[in-house]
Amino acid sequence: MAASQATVGSRSNRGVLLAVTCLGQFMVLLDNTIVGAALPDMQQRLHTQLSGLQWIVDAYVLLVAMLLLSGGIFADRFGRKRVYLTGVAVFTAASLLCSLAPSLGWLVAGRVLQGIGAAALSPASLALLVAACPAPQERVKAIGLWAGFSGIGLAAGPVAGGVLTDAFGWPAIFLVNLPIGMVLLLVGIRGLEESRNANAPAIDIPGTVLSVAGVGVLTFVLIEGGARGWTSPVILGGFAAALILLAAFVAVETRRPAPMLPLRLFRQRLFTVANTAMVVVGFALMGASFFFSQFFVYVQGSSILRAGLQTLPVSLAMVVVSPYAGRLAARYGFRIVATTGLALAGLGLLALGMVHADTGYGNVWWRLGLVGTGFALAMSPLTGAAIQAVSPQEGGLASGISSTTRQIGAVLGVALLGAVVRSRQSGGASLEAGLDSAFLAAGAVTLVTAVFTGLWLANSKPAEGSADGPAAARGLTGPGAITTSNETSVNSR
């Protein structure tokens, strides 16, 4: 009887764990896409230019990209429940700050704090799931549910952002996080069990600081270069500072016994090619998505609500296609599926570059769907290829690096494609012409990368029973997902 009650209690605790971690990941992914729908309203109410909108997006993505790997290590070392709930608290408080922001500067500061919270919350949520599901089949099901909520958040963002912004203004897209965050904190404090990895590596503080500073300065230069002048002393000095900081990062990582980013992994061609392509995925997908709502509102005259609905084919295609990408890679190999996906996405972006103010939506939606389908096909095989290139014990690290490179690409995409638009406008072109140039540039880079992967990405398949099995092939592993026999669990209730 006692054993039966213990089993029921364990199932009940696992249900709470699934609900809390999946809802947390949903909140993070919702915030990734909900902001895009509100950008036109932010530009009008905050009286900011394109560079201001770029900072609103990149401030968040930059911190997530640079702290994601450290967040996973923090969770393993100091307790996954503790780091998860801390991330939720920071993200929720930052969302309140964003909603009350009286100016662009305050909003960007809030977005920085949101990025810090998300970088702790996301890997800790997955690490909690993995630690609570030791059986492989249970683990795969739990990770699948976690990924499913990620997809729902991704798809719901444009619609929710359009509805909330149209009805209440842009602050409402951040206020929606408050009730979710409060529920997660209240339930998580009582319902989650603490776990940690006694063998987790030390935190690479120098590497983390140098990476944030180096990529941050580079982002500043790329966003502000158009407005200040590419040859101005501030911009030239920024380029020099970014190069010095990034060179120092490489030097530090080469010498540390437990680096945040083990550079030795890049000696593997499969790992290097997969992550290079993943940078381009983030660059083209996030860089182009940044302009979708602005195109529909400012070029085609749509309302903010309608623009949010019009961008939906991208995220819907990704949600529908993503579950099949790993299976296709297992059957046909990483190279074929990833190259096909990049080619489709590149063609879709080139097609978007030929859309004009008078183009009917019936001739636009399929282009967006093609972009989403292509990137959905590419991301999972690229992550799976990166994982297969390393040892099984480093599968979680490889997946985390893959996510980080995609986020770095996203930062650069928003900055560089924004510079393309600003450069075209400064030369007298219309916003429509500038956006078309940005889409064409993103498409061209993606097609070149498709050729690159077709030539250099090894056409191997996930090895049965290895670290790059079903979950990893779909890119669902992450920092902190690899546990050891020395891991300890503590009931904190």
N, C-alpha and C positions, 0 to 999 in steps of 0.2 A: 504493500500500500504506500509506504514511504517513497519507494523508488518511483511509483506511478506519479505521486505528487511532485517529485523532483523533476520528472520529465515534463509535466505540464508547466511547472514554473519556468523551466528552461525554455520551453517553446514560447511562453508568454514574454520572457525577457528578450528573446530573439525577435519577436514581433515588434516590441518597442524599439529595439535597436534598428531594425530595418526601417521603421517609420521615421525615426529621428534622423538617421544618416541620409536616407533618400530625400527627405524633405529639405535637409540642409543643402545637399547638392542641387536640388531643384532651384532653390533660392539663388545660388551662385550662378547657375546657367541662365536663369531668367534674367538676371541683371546684365548678363553678357549681351543680350539681344533687345531688351526692353528700352535701353537708352537710345538706340538708333532711331526709333520712331519719334522720340521727343526732341531730337536735335534741332529741327526747324523752329519749334516753340522756344527752346533755349536760346537760339540765336536772336530771336526777336525780343524776348523779355529781358535777357541779360545784356543786350546791345553789344554782342561780340562778333568778331569776324571768324573766318574759317579756322584760323590758328587756335582760337579759343575753343572751338568745338573739337579740334584735334587733341588738345590737352585734356578735355573732359573724358575722352575715350582712352587716350594713351596713358594718362596718369594711373588709371586702374589696371590696364593690361600690363604695363611695365612692371608694377610691383608684383602682380601675380606671376609674371614670367621669371623674375629674378629671385623670388622667395619660395617658389613652389618646391624645389628640391630640399631646401632647408626646412620647410614646413613639415615635410614627411619625416625628416630626421628628428626634428623637435618632437613630433608625435611619438615616435618610437622610443626616444630617450627619456622624455619627461612625463609620459603618460598620454595615451591617445584621447581618453575622455577629457582630460584637463585641457589639452591643446584644442580639441574640437570645440568645447564650450567657450574657451577664450576667443577662438575665431568667430563663433556665432555672436558673442557679446560685442566684439570690436566691429564686426560687419553691421550689426543692428544699430549700434550707436552712430557709426559713420553714416548709415542711411538716414538717420534723423538729422544729422548735421547737413547732409546734402539737401534734404528737403527744406531746411530753414535757411540755406545759404543766401545771403543778400547780394552776393557778387560772384563773379567768375572765380576769383581767387579762393574764396571760401568753398565753392563747389569743387574745385580741383583738389583742395586739401581734403575734403570729405571723400573724394574718389581715391586718393592715396590710401587713406585709412581703410576704405572698403577693400582695396587690393590686398592690404596686409591681412585683413580678416579672412578673405577668401583663400589666400595662400596657406593659411593655417587650417581652415575649415575643410577644404576639399580633400587633401591627402589624408587628413586624420579620419574623415568619415569613411573612406575606403579601407584604411588600416583597421578601424574598428570592426568593419564587416568581415574582413579576412581573418582577423584574430578570433572572432566568434564562430566562424564556420570552418573547422579543421577538415571536415570531410570534403573531398574534391567536388562531388556533385552538388552538395549544399552551397559550396563556395561559388561555383559557376552560376547557380540560380540566383544567389544573393547579388552577385556582381551584375548579372543581367538585369535585375530589378533596379539596382542603383543606376545603371546606364540608361534604363528606360525612363526613369524620372529626369535624368539629364536631358534626354531627347524631348520630353514633354516641356521642360523649362525652355529649351532652345526654340521650340515651335510656338510656345505661348507668348514669348516676349514681344514680337512685333504687334500681335493683336492686342495684348494687354496694354502695351505702351500707347498704341493708337487710341484705344478706348479711354484710358485714364487721362492722357494728355488732352484729348479733345474735350472731355467733360470737366476736368479740374485744373489743367495746366501741368507743366512738367514736374513740379514737386511731388505730385501724386505717385509717380513711378518709383520713388524712393520710399514713400510712406507705406507702400504695400508690403515692404520687408519687415516693418515693425511687428505686426501681429504674428507673422511667421517666426521671427526671431524670438519673441517672448515665449511662444509655445515650445519651441525647441529648447530654450533654457530651462523652463519649468519642468518639462518631461525628462529632459536629458539629465538634470541634476539627480533626479530620483531613480530613473529607469536604466541608465547606462552603467556598465561595469568598467572599472579601470583596467587597463592592460598596458604593458610596455615591453620593450626588447632590451634585456640586460646587456646585449652585445652591440647595441647601436653605436655607430661611430660618433666621435666628437663633432661639435658644430664647427664648420669652417667659416669663422667670422671674417677673417681677411678676404677670403674669396667672395663671400656674400657682399661685403661692403664695396669691394672693387668692381664687381659685376653690376651692382645697382648704379654706382657712380658712373662707370664707363658707358653703359647703354643709356643711362639717363641723360648724360651730357650729349651723346650722339643724337638722341631724340630731340633735345632742345635745339641743336644746330639744324636738323632737318626741318623742324617745324618753323623755327624763327628765321631761317636763312632767306626765305622769299621776302619777308617783310623788312628785315634789317639790311638785306643786301648780302650776297654770297661772298663778297670780298671785304666786308666790314671787319674791323679788328676783333669784334666780339665773336663773330662766326668763325673766322680763321683761328682765333685762339681756342674756340670751342672744339674745332676739329683736332687741333694739336693735343688738347687736354684729353679728349676721348681716346685718341691713339695711345697716349701715354698710360692712361688708366687701364685700357684693355690689354696692352702689352704687359703691364704689371700684374694683371689678373692671370695671364697665361704663365708668367714666371712663377707666381706664387703657387698656382695649381700644379705646376710641374714638380715643385719641391716638397709639397706637403704629403705626409704619409697617408692621410685620409682626406683627399680633396673633395670639395662639393661636386666638381665636374672632373672625373678622371679622364684626362686627355689621351691616355693610352688607348681608350676605347676607339678613338678615331683612326687608329692604325688599321682597323678592320674596314675594308672597302665597303662592305655591305652596310655597316653602321654609318659610315660617313655619307654615302650616297643617300641613304634613307633619310637622314637628318637634314641634309642639304635640301632635299626635295620638300621636307616638312616645313622648312623655313619659307619656301615659296608658297606652300599651301596657306600658311598663316598670312603671308604678305598679300596674296591675291584675294583670298576670301574675305579677310577682315578689312583690307584696304578698299575693296569694291563695295562691301556691305555698308561701310561708313557713308557712302554716297547714295544708297538706294532711296531712302526716304526723301533726301534732299532733291533728288532727280524728280520724283513724282510730285513733290510739293512745289518746287521752284520752277521746274521746266514744264511739267504737264499740268500744273494748276490743281492738283488733287488736294483734298482736305487732309489733315494729319491722320484722322481715323482711317480714311480710305487708303492713304499711303501705307499705313501699317498693314492693312489687309493685302495690299498689292505686293508687298515684299514677301508674303507668306510662302510662295512656292519654293523658295530657296531652303528654308528650314524644314518644310514638310518633306521635300525630296530627300534631305539628309536623314531625317528620322526614319523614313520608309526604307531607304536603300542601305543605310549603315549596317543593319543586322545581317544582310546578305554578303557584305564585302568580305568578311573574314572567311565565310564558306567558299566564296569564289576563289579567294587566294589559296585556300587549302587544296582546291581542285586544280587550278590552273597555274598557280605560282604567283609570287609577289610581283614580279616584273610586269607580267601581262596585265594584271588587274590595275596596278598603280599607274602604269603608262596609259592604259585606256581611260582611267578616271581623269588624269591630268589633261589628256587630249580633249576629252569632252568638256571639262571645265574651261579650258583655254578657248575652245570654239564658242562656248556660251558667252564668255566675256567679250570676245571679239564681236559677237552678234549684238551684245548690249551696246557696244561702242557705235553701232549703226542705228540706234533708236533715236528718234527725234521728238520734238514737242507734239507733233500731230500724229504720231504712231499710236494706233489703237492698242488697248491692253490685250486684245486677243492675239496680237502679234508680239507681245512682250513677255507674257507669263511663261511661255515655254522656254524662252532664253534663260530666265531665272531658274526654272526647274532643271535645265541642262547644267547650269553652274552647280546647283546643289547636288545633283546626281553625281557629277564628275568628282567633286571633292569628297563626297561620301565614299565613293569607290576607292579613292586614293589614300585616305587617311589610315584606315585600318591595316591595309597591306604594308604601308610604310612603317607603321608602329610595329607590326609583326616582324618585319625584316630587321628592324633595329634590335628587337629582342632576341631574334635567332642568332644575331651576330655575336652575342656575348654568352657567357656561361649561365646555366640555369639560376645560380645564386644571385646573379646581377640583373635578372629579368625586370624586377621592380624599378631598379635604378635606370635601366635602359628606357623603360616606358616613361618614367618621369622626365628624362632628358628629351625624349621625343615630344612630350607635351610642352616642355620649356622652349624648345626650338620653334615650335609652332607659334607660341605666344610672342617670342622675339620677332618672328616674321610679321605677326600682327601689328606690333608696335611700329616696325619699319614701314609696313604697308600703309598705315594711316598717315604717317609722316611723309613718305616719299610721294604717294599718289596725291596727297594734299598739295605738295610742292608742285606737282605737274599741273594741277588745276589752277593754282595761284599764278604760276608762270604763264600759262595761256591767257589768263585774264589780264595780267599786267601788260601783255602784248596787244591788248585790244580785243581779244576774243570774248565771246559770250560765255555764260556759265554752262550752257548746253554743250558748246564746243569743248570747254575745259573738262567736263565730265566724260564726254565721249573719248577724249584723249586718255583720261585716266583708265577707263575700261579697256581701251585698246592696248595700253601699256601693260596692264595686268594680264590680259589675254596673251600677249606676245611672250611675256616672261614665263607664263604657265606652259605654253606650247614648247618653248625652248627646253624647259625642265622635263617635259614629257619625252623629248628626244634624248635628253641626258639620262633619264631613268631607263629608257628603252635600250640604251647602249651599255650602261654601267651597272644597273641594279641586277644582282644575281637572281636568276629565275627559280630559286629554291622554294620549297613549301614548308609549312609548319611541321616540325617533327612530332609525331604522336607521343603524348606523355611528357613533352618537354615544357619549359617555362613559357613557350610561345604557343600554347595550346589554344582552345577556343576563346577563353577570356582574353588572353594576351593578344591574339590575332585581331581581336576587335579593338585593341587599344584600351582595355578596361583596367589593366593593372596600373599601378602608380607608385609614387614614393611611399615607403612604409608598408608596402603590400607583402614583402618577403619577411616571414617570421622564422624564428629558430626554436630549437628545443629548449633554450634557456629563457624563453619568454615567460613572464610571470603574469598572472591574472589576479586582481584583487577586487573583491566585492566591496564597492564603495558606498553601498546604500546603508 
